[in-house]
Amino acid sequence: MHVHDPVRLSEHGPVRIDHCGCGAVHLHVGPMTLRLEVASFLALAEAVVHARHQLTVHWRRGGRPLVNQAQGDA
């Protein structure tokens, strides 16, 4: 196996996550690829799970989708 041969960890729609033989995690979202250190990937994963939970809580309380608010912050 070559040092940079990736191992597919997950694939869901346009999102793929590979662990590279060099030790990095490659996060592919559509045409974009992020190369992350494992510690950074784990922190990102926790942040995404937390954000998903917050959106779910917001929607269950009858809140509107947060898209307009997020665009106003830009």
N, C-alpha and C positions, 0 to 999 in steps of 0.2 A: 504494500500500500504506500502510495506517495504521501509525503508529509502534508500536502494541502488537500488530500481527498476528503471531501466532507461526508459527514454522517447526517442523514435527514432525521431531525428530532420531531418535527411537526410540519403539517401542511394543511391549511384550511383556506379554501378559496384562493385569493391572490397573495396570501401570506404563507411564507415558508421560513422555517428556522433550521439552520444547519450548524453542526459543530465541526469546525475545521480541524484537521490534524495539527495545525500550527497552534491550536489552543483557543482561537477566537471563536465567537459565535457570530454567524452571518444571519441577519434578519432581512429577508427579502419581502418588500411590500410593493406589489406591482413591479414597475421598472426600477424602483429604488432599492439599494442594498446598503445596510449599515453593518459595519464590522465592529463588534464590541468585545471588550474583555469580558470574561465570564462574570466577574463581580458587578460590572456595569449592567450586563444583561439581566442578572438576578434582581438588581435594584429596579430596573425598568419593568420587569415582570410584576414585581410587587406594586409598583405605582399604577400599572394598567389594571390589575385586579382591584385595587382600592378605588380607582376612578369608575370602574364598571359597577362596583357596589354603590357608590355615591349616586350614579345615574339611576340605578334601579330604585333606590330609596326615594329619590326626588320624584320619579315618575309614579311610584306607588302612592305618594302623597298628593297626586293630582297635578304635579308641576308640569309646566310646559317643557318641551325639549330645550336644552341649554344652548342650542346652535346660535340663536340671535345674540345672546349674552356674550358668548365666546367671540363672535365677530366684532362686537362693540369694544372688546378689550384690545383688539389688534391695533 
